[in-house]
C-alpha cells in the first residue's frame, strides 16, 4: 500500500528532531515497541473485563424470560446500548480534552499544569455529566417512541434507562480521573478499578435479578441498579486514590487532588473545550447517524432484528479489545512525545501501534470468519424458536465483522491517535464525510430502490469503515496533525 510509505517518509523528514526530547520516568527507559506494549497491556485487560461483564449482563437478560418476552428484552437492551452511548458523549469529549492536555504536560515535564488539568477536568466532567443525564431523562419517552419498539420492549427500555441516567455525572468524574491517569502513563490503576467495577456489576446485577424480593426480583431494572452502584463505587475509589502525596523528587509526573484549587479556571476550561468540543460534536453526529440506521433496523419485517443486531455488536466489541487498548496507548505516547517537542517519535509511535493493532484484529477477524455460529451461541445457547431466529440472523453479521477487521483496526488507531494529539476537528470532519455518504445517503437510496435487509445495512457499514481507514491513513501520512494546538 502507498500510504504506509508516506508515513515512513514523514518520519524521515522529522527524524532530525527525534533527539530533542525523551519521555520522563519509566517510559523514557523503554524502546518504542515496549512503550506501546507497556501502555496497552492494562487497557487490553480492562477491555476484556468490560466485554465479559457486558456479556454477563446480556446472558442474564436472556435468562430473565422466555419466548416473546425474551425477544422484547433483547430489543430493549439493543436500544439501551445506543442510548447509553448518547449518555456518555459529553463526558467522553471532556475526557479526550484531558488526555490531550495532560499528556502534553507530562511530556513537557509540567506537573502543575497536569494537576490543574485534572481538577478542571473533574469539574467539567461533573457538569457535562449532570447536563447529559438531565437531557436524556427528560427526552427518554421521545427517544423510545422514535425507535418504534413493541409496547413490551418500550416498557423494558424505559425501566432500564431511567435508572442508568443517574450514572451520568458519576461517569463524568470517573472518566476525567482515569483518562488523566492514562495520560501520564499509568494505565494499571484504571485497570484494577475497572476490575472491581466489573465484578461488582456482575454480582449486584445477578442478585437484583434472581434473588427473592426485596433484594431481588427486579427484572431488567436490576441490571441497571447493578451498573449504577458499581460506577458509584469506582468513582469513589479513583477520587480517593488521587488524594495522594506528590513526589517532588521523582521523575514521574504525580497527579494529586490535595490542596487543589476547585475554582473554575477559564483558560484551562477553554483548552479542554477546544480539544473536546469537536469530538463531542463528532460523537453526537455519529450517534444521530447510527440512530438513523437503527430506525431502518427496527422497521424491518420481522421481530428480533434489533436484538440480533445487538448480539452482533456485542461480538464485534470483542475485536475492539486490542484496537482500543493500543489506540489508548498511542494517544498517550503521541501526546507525550509532542509535549517533549519530538514529533518524529510521535509519528513512529503511531505507525508502530497501527501495525500491532492490524495484526491482532486481523487474527480475530479470521476467527469470526471461521466460526461465527459458535461465537453467537456462546451468548445465546438456547434452541427454542425465538432463539434460533436470533442466531440465524446474527451469524451472517458476525461473518461480515470478520471481513472489515483490518479497516476497523486502522480506523481506531488513526482516529484515537489524532485525538490524542489534539486534532479532534480533523477527525470530526473526516468521520462525518464518510458516515453521511454511506450510512445515510447509501442506505437511504438502497431502501428506495430495493429491499433492504440487515445484511445489506451491515455491508454498507463495512464499506464505510474501509473508506474511513484509507482517509485517516492519508491524513496521518501528511503529518499536519503534529502541529495541532492543545
Secondary structure as the mmCIF struct_conf table of DSSP 4:
data_model
#
loop_
_struct_conf.conf_type_id
_struct_conf.id
_struct_conf.beg_label_comp_id
_struct_conf.beg_label_asym_id
_struct_conf.beg_label_seq_id
_struct_conf.end_label_comp_id
_struct_conf.end_label_asym_id
_struct_conf.end_label_seq_id
HELX_RH_AL_P HELX_RH_AL_P1 UNK A 2 UNK A 14
HELX_RH_3T_P HELX_RH_3T_P1 UNK A 15 UNK A 20
BEND BEND1 UNK A 24 UNK A 24
HELX_RH_3T_P HELX_RH_3T_P2 UNK A 25 UNK A 29
BEND BEND2 UNK A 30 UNK A 30
HELX_RH_AL_P HELX_RH_AL_P2 UNK A 32 UNK A 62
TURN_TY1_P TURN_TY1_P1 UNK A 63 UNK A 63
BEND BEND3 UNK A 64 UNK A 64
HELX_RH_AL_P HELX_RH_AL_P3 UNK A 67 UNK A 87
TURN_TY1_P TURN_TY1_P2 UNK A 88 UNK A 88
HELX_RH_AL_P HELX_RH_AL_P4 UNK A 89 UNK A 107
TURN_TY1_P TURN_TY1_P3 UNK A 108 UNK A 109
HELX_RH_AL_P HELX_RH_AL_P5 UNK A 111 UNK A 146
TURN_TY1_P TURN_TY1_P4 UNK A 147 UNK A 148
HELX_RH_AL_P HELX_RH_AL_P6 UNK A 151 UNK A 164
HELX_RH_3T_P HELX_RH_3T_P3 UNK A 165 UNK A 167
HELX_RH_AL_P HELX_RH_AL_P7 UNK A 168 UNK A 183
TURN_TY1_P TURN_TY1_P5 UNK A 184 UNK A 185
HELX_RH_AL_P HELX_RH_AL_P8 UNK A 188 UNK A 210
BEND BEND4 UNK A 211 UNK A 211
HELX_LH_PP_P HELX_LH_PP_P1 UNK A 212 UNK A 212
TURN_TY1_P TURN_TY1_P6 UNK A 213 UNK A 215
BEND BEND5 UNK A 216 UNK A 216
TURN_TY1_P TURN_TY1_P7 UNK A 219 UNK A 219
HELX_RH_AL_P HELX_RH_AL_P9 UNK A 220 UNK A 242
BEND BEND6 UNK A 243 UNK A 243
TURN_TY1_P TURN_TY1_P8 UNK A 248 UNK A 249
BEND BEND7 UNK A 250 UNK A 252
TURN_TY1_P TURN_TY1_P9 UNK A 258 UNK A 259
BEND BEND8 UNK A 263 UNK A 263
HELX_RH_AL_P HELX_RH_AL_P10 UNK A 266 UNK A 298
TURN_TY1_P TURN_TY1_P10 UNK A 299 UNK A 299
BEND BEND9 UNK A 300 UNK A 302
TURN_TY1_P TURN_TY1_P11 UNK A 303 UNK A 304
HELX_RH_AL_P HELX_RH_AL_P11 UNK A 305 UNK A 339
TURN_TY1_P TURN_TY1_P12 UNK A 340 UNK A 341
HELX_RH_AL_P HELX_RH_AL_P12 UNK A 343 UNK A 370
HELX_RH_AL_P HELX_RH_AL_P13 UNK A 372 UNK A 379
BEND BEND10 UNK A 384 UNK A 384
HELX_RH_AL_P HELX_RH_AL_P14 UNK A 385 UNK A 403
TURN_TY1_P TURN_TY1_P13 UNK A 404 UNK A 404
HELX_RH_AL_P HELX_RH_AL_P15 UNK A 405 UNK A 420
TURN_TY1_P TURN_TY1_P14 UNK A 421 UNK A 422
HELX_RH_AL_P HELX_RH_AL_P16 UNK A 424 UNK A 435
HELX_RH_PI_P HELX_RH_PI_P1 UNK A 436 UNK A 442
HELX_RH_AL_P HELX_RH_AL_P17 UNK A 443 UNK A 449
BEND BEND11 UNK A 450 UNK A 450
HELX_RH_AL_P HELX_RH_AL_P18 UNK A 454 UNK A 478
HELX_RH_3T_P HELX_RH_3T_P4 UNK A 480 UNK A 483
#
